[in-house]
Amino acid sequence: MLARRMKKFIAVAFTSAALASAATWAYADKQPKMQDAMRHLEEARESLKAASSDKGGHRVKAIKLVNEAIDEVKAGIEFDNKK
């Protein structure tokens, strides 16, 4: 009985994960350039965070601006997905 419940739970969990993945893929495939931009911005943010801090405040400002750019890209994706 427990084995049957476990199999059912695993099947439901797998199906849910597959559906969520498919939904995410559908949106990502819809806007590949925006998704590329998001990846590049996130990589840039990580590089800036890893850089030494002796940049006269410019590194910190660059991180802030990259964060703002990420927010704008997300907003653009959400806006386009509403159509």
C-alpha positions, 0 to 999 in steps of 0.5 A, a space after each residue: 500500500 505504501 509502495 503504491 502511494 509512493 509511486 503515485 506521489 512520484 508520478 504526480 511530482 514528475 508530471 508537475 515538474 515536467 509541466 512547469 519546465 515546459 511552461 518555462 521553456 515555452 516562455 524562454 523560447 518565445 523571447 530568446 534574445 531577452 533570455 540571452 540578455 538576462 544571462 549576460 547581465 547576470 554573468 556581468 553582475 557576478 563578475 562585478 561582484 567578484 572584482 576587487 572593490 578599489 574602483 572609486 565607487 564605480 564597481 558598486 554603481 555598475 552593480 546597481 545599474 546592472 540590477 536595474 537593467 535586469 529588472 527592466 529585462 524582466 519587465 519587458 519579458 513579462 509585458 510581452 508575455 501578456 500579449 
